[in-house]
Amino acid sequence: MKTNMKFRRIFTIMIVGLLFIMSACGNDNSASDSETEGETNNSEITLDSAMGEVTIPANAEKILAPYHEDALLALGVTPVAKWAIGQAVQEYLESDLKDVPTIEWNLPVEQVLNHAPELIILENNMESYEGTYEDYNKIAPTYLMTEETVKDWRKQIETFGKILGKEDEAKKVLSDYEDTVSSARDQLSEAIGEETVAVIWAAGNQFFLFEQNRHSAEVLYSELGIKQPTLIQELGQADTASWNPISVEKLSELDADHVFLLALEGEQGIETLENSSVWQSTPAAKNGNIHIINDPSNWTNKGLLASQQTIEDILSALVK
């Protein structure tokens, strides 16, 4: 979570500074490994959490899980409120959440109280929240995810399945996702073979190159088996505590056969690249293989639904 929050702070600053931007940790593994279910009665469930063993309602209907609505929706649950930074929300979820009210990213206690949740699910590191665990737990039973659950969306689906009494649904959606990955991997192998792919996010007039494990790049390289260009290989694993923009001159070294350019419609960075001779000399640009994605939100998030949407974007661009 510490890592996630540092990125999210960068994300927040971008939104304020650029007047837009879309929509980004501290316990040992022994706690997460013991995240197993114990029963107290038909209306309660006991689970180990980042706060130790907690008992929460098993039949709660009004759920608040800010920034983790992806996992709720994957299990067929609509939250009582959705995470937002001002007017910016996780756009890729809006088809399901357009009528759901927002709650500010730092979880003001008064806003939480106004939404009257029956169960609150939070990340293990409380530094990003305005209130304390005790503040939220007074409003409704509050479950703190372990660090492992925060970082691993598959673990999150499993844990939410236990919390919500939807363990069978959790197993099914995870199994269905693996089938989706397997099918997409075969299609891409046939369509592009050994061709390489890179992802760049244009935010305002700054450019952020996705390392091999940055956000949706894990889907691209690890799950779908798409080849990395040399520059991505040289960058190695991302330092997810920070993410610095890359210059257009450095991008001239990008030898990718295809580039996914994440940019809102009319973003300044698109025009900058179109007018850059060094960029236009790269293989992807010369061959017309720049694939512009006007909704970066699923590419800059991790979750089952985010990953599914990213796979759909990749197939639509690369499989003809």
C-alpha positions in Angstrom: 0.0 0.0 0.0 2.9 2.4 0.7 3.9 1.9 -2.9 0.4 2.3 -4.1 -0.1 5.5 -2.2 3.1 7.1 -3.4 1.9 6.6 -7.0 -1.5 7.8 -6.1 -0.1 11.0 -4.6 1.8 11.5 -7.9 -1.5 10.8 -9.7 -3.3 13.4 -7.5 -0.7 16.0 -8.2 -1.0 15.4 -11.9 -4.8 15.9 -11.7 -4.4 19.2 -9.9 -1.5 20.5 -12.0 -2.9 19.5 -15.4 -6.5 20.3 -14.5 -7.6 16.8 -15.3 -5.9 13.4 -15.0 -7.8 10.2 -14.8 -8.1 8.1 -13.1 -2.9 4.4 -8.7 2.0 -1.1 2.5 3.0 -2.8 5.9 2.3 -6.3 7.2 4.2 -9.6 7.1 3.0 -12.5 5.0 2.1 -14.5 8.0 -1.0 -12.4 8.5 -2.1 -12.7 4.9 -1.4 -16.4 4.7 -3.9 -16.9 7.6 -6.7 -15.0 5.9 -9.1 -17.9 6.3 -12.7 -18.0 7.2 -14.1 -18.9 10.6 -17.8 -19.0 11.5 -19.4 -17.4 14.5 -23.1 -17.7 13.5 -25.2 -17.3 10.3 -25.0 -13.6 10.3 -21.3 -13.0 11.1 -18.0 -14.2 9.7 -14.6 -14.1 11.4 -11.5 -13.4 9.4 -7.9 -12.6 10.0 -7.0 -9.1 8.7 -4.3 -6.5 9.0 -5.7 -5.7 12.4 -5.8 -9.3 13.5 -8.9 -11.4 13.8 -12.1 -9.5 13.2 -15.8 -10.4 13.1 -17.8 -8.7 10.5 -21.4 -9.0 9.2 -21.9 -11.8 6.7 -25.0 -10.3 5.1 -24.0 -6.6 4.7 -25.5 -5.0 1.6 -24.1 -1.5 1.7 -20.4 -2.0 1.1 -17.7 0.7 0.9 -14.4 -0.3 -0.5 -12.8 2.8 -1.9 -10.4 2.3 -4.9 -11.3 -1.4 -4.9 -14.6 -1.3 -6.6 -13.2 -3.5 -9.4 -13.2 -6.5 -7.0 -16.7 -5.7 -5.8 -18.1 -5.4 -9.3 -16.3 -8.6 -10.4 -18.4 -10.4 -7.8 -21.6 -8.7 -8.7 -21.7 -6.2 -5.8 -22.3 -2.5 -6.3 -20.7 -0.3 -3.7 -22.5 2.4 -1.7 -20.0 5.0 -3.0 -17.1 5.1 -5.4 -13.5 6.4 -5.0 -12.8 9.8 -6.6 -10.3 12.6 -6.8 -12.5 15.6 -7.2 -14.4 14.9 -10.4 -11.9 12.3 -11.6 -13.1 8.6 -11.2 -12.0 5.2 -12.4 -13.5 5.7 -15.8 -13.3 2.1 -16.9 -15.9 1.2 -14.2 -18.3 3.9 -15.1 -20.6 1.7 -17.2 -21.5 0.0 -13.9 -21.0 2.9 -11.5 -22.3 6.0 -13.3 -25.2 6.4 -10.9 -23.2 5.7 -7.7 -22.2 8.7 -5.6 -18.5 9.5 -5.1 -16.5 9.7 -2.0 -13.2 11.6 -1.8 -10.0 9.6 -2.1 -8.8 10.4 1.5 -12.1 9.2 2.9 -13.4 12.1 5.0 -15.2 10.7 8.1 -18.2 12.9 7.6 -18.6 11.6 4.0 -18.3 8.0 5.1 -21.0 8.7 7.8 -23.3 10.2 5.2 -23.2 7.1 3.0 -24.1 4.9 6.0 -22.2 1.8 5.0 -22.9 -1.5 6.7 -19.3 -2.7 6.0 -16.1 -0.8 5.2 -13.1 -2.4 3.5 -9.9 -0.5 3.6 -6.2 -0.9 2.7 -3.8 -1.9 5.4 -1.9 1.4 5.5 -4.1 4.1 7.0 -1.8 7.0 6.1 -3.9 8.0 3.1 -7.1 8.3 5.0 -8.4 11.3 6.9 -9.8 9.2 9.7 -8.4 6.5 11.9 -9.4 2.8 12.0 -11.3 3.5 15.1 -13.2 6.4 13.4 -14.4 4.2 10.6 -15.1 1.2 12.8 -17.5 3.3 14.9 -19.5 4.0 11.7 -19.5 0.4 10.5 -17.5 -2.8 11.0 -14.2 -2.2 9.2 -12.0 -4.7 7.6 -8.4 -3.9 6.8 -6.8 -5.9 3.9 -3.4 -7.3 4.4 -0.5 -6.0 2.3 -0.6 -9.1 0.1 -4.3 -8.6 -0.6 -3.8 -5.0 -1.5 -1.1 -5.8 -4.0 -2.5 -9.0 -5.5 -5.9 -8.5 -7.2 -6.4 -12.2 -7.4 -6.0 -12.6 -3.7 -8.3 -9.6 -3.3 -11.1 -11.4 -5.3 -10.6 -14.5 -3.1 -10.8 -12.4 0.1 -13.8 -10.4 -1.0 -15.4 -13.7 -1.9 -15.0 -14.8 1.7 -16.2 -11.5 3.1 -19.3 -11.4 0.9 -20.2 -15.1 1.0 -19.4 -15.4 -2.7 -16.5 -17.8 -2.7 -18.0 -19.9 -5.5 -18.4 -16.7 -7.6 -14.8 -15.7 -6.9 -13.5 -19.1 -8.1 -15.6 -18.9 -11.2 -14.5 -15.3 -12.2 -10.9 -16.2 -11.7 -11.2 -19.3 -13.7 -13.0 -17.5 -16.5 -10.3 -14.9 -16.5 -7.6 -17.5 -17.0 -9.5 -18.8 -19.9 -9.7 -15.3 -21.4 -5.9 -14.9 -21.0 -5.2 -18.3 -22.6 -7.4 -17.5 -25.6 -5.9 -14.0 -26.0 -2.4 -15.4 -25.8 -3.0 -17.8 -28.6 -4.6 -15.1 -30.8 -1.8 -12.7 -30.3 0.9 -15.3 -30.9 -0.7 -16.0 -34.3 -1.3 -12.3 -35.1 2.0 -10.7 -34.2 4.4 -13.6 -33.4 7.7 -12.2 -32.1 6.8 -8.5 -32.7 7.4 -6.2 -29.7 5.0 -3.9 -27.9 5.5 -0.9 -25.6 3.1 1.3 -23.6 3.4 5.0 -23.1 1.1 7.2 -21.0 0.9 10.8 -22.2 -0.3 13.0 -19.3 -0.4 16.6 -20.4 2.9 17.0 -22.3 4.8 14.5 -20.2 5.4 10.8 -21.2 5.6 7.8 -18.9 7.0 4.6 -20.3 5.6 1.4 -18.7 8.3 -0.9 -17.4 7.7 -4.6 -17.6 5.8 -4.8 -14.3 4.2 -1.3 -14.3 0.4 -1.6 -14.0 -1.1 -3.3 -17.1 2.3 -4.1 -18.5 2.1 -7.2 -16.4 -0.9 -8.3 -18.4 1.0 -7.5 -21.6 4.3 -9.2 -20.9 3.7 -11.7 -18.1 0.2 -13.0 -18.9 -0.1 -12.6 -22.7 3.6 -13.4 -23.4 4.1 -10.4 -25.7 7.8 -9.6 -26.4 9.4 -6.6 -24.8 11.4 -4.1 -26.9 15.1 -3.7 -25.9 14.5 -0.4 -24.0 11.9 -2.0 -21.8 14.3 -4.9 -21.1 17.0 -2.5 -20.1 14.7 -0.6 -17.8 14.0 -3.9 -15.9 11.6 -4.0 -13.0 9.8 -0.8 -12.1 10.6 1.2 -8.9 6.9 1.5 -8.1 7.7 4.0 -5.4 8.3 6.5 -8.1 7.6 7.1 -11.7 9.5 9.7 -13.6 8.6 11.0 -17.1 10.8 10.1 -20.0 12.0 12.6 -22.6 11.0 12.5 -26.2 14.7 12.2 -27.1 15.0 9.0 -24.9 11.8 7.7 -26.6 13.7 7.8 -29.9 15.5 4.7 -28.6 12.3 2.8 -28.4 12.6 0.0 -30.9 9.1 -1.4 -30.4 7.1 -2.7 -33.4 3.9 -1.5 -31.8 3.2 1.3 -29.2 0.0 1.8 -27.2 -0.2 5.5 -26.5 -2.5 6.2 -23.6 -3.9 9.7 -23.9 -7.1 11.5 -23.5 -8.6 12.9 -26.7 -6.9 16.1 -27.6 -4.0 15.6 -25.2 -1.0 17.9 -25.8 1.4 14.9 -25.8 -0.2 13.5 -29.0 0.5 16.6 -31.0 4.1 16.8 -29.5 4.9 13.3 -30.7 3.3 13.9 -34.1 5.5 16.9 -34.6 8.7 15.2 -33.3 11.1 14.0 -36.0 12.9 11.8 -33.5 9.7 10.1 -32.5 8.5 9.8 -36.1 11.7 7.9 -36.8 10.9 5.1 -34.4 9.8 1.7 -35.9 6.3 1.8 -34.6 5.7 5.4 -35.8 7.3 4.8 -39.3 5.1 1.7 -39.8 1.9 3.3 -38.6 1.7 1.1 -35.5 0.8 3.7 -32.9 -2.4 2.6 -31.2 -4.0 5.5 -29.3 -6.1 4.5 -26.3 -8.3 7.5 -25.2 -9.2 6.0 -21.8 -6.0 5.2 -19.9 -7.9 4.3 -16.7 -7.9 0.5 -17.0 -4.3 0.5 -18.2 -3.2 2.5 -15.1 -5.1 0.2 -12.6 -4.8 -3.4 -11.5 -7.8 -5.6 -11.1 -9.8 -8.3 -12.8 -12.1 -5.9 -14.8 -9.1 -3.6 -15.6 -7.1 -6.5 -16.9 -10.1 -7.8 -19.0 -10.5 -4.3 -20.6 -6.8 -4.1 -21.3 -6.9 -7.4 -23.0 -9.9 -6.3 -25.1 -8.0 -3.1 -26.1 -4.9 -5.2 -27.1 -6.9 -7.7 -29.1 -8.8 -4.9 -30.9 -5.6 -3.2 -31.9 -3.4 -6.1 -32.8 -5.6 -9.0 -34.0 -7.1 -8.2 -37.4 
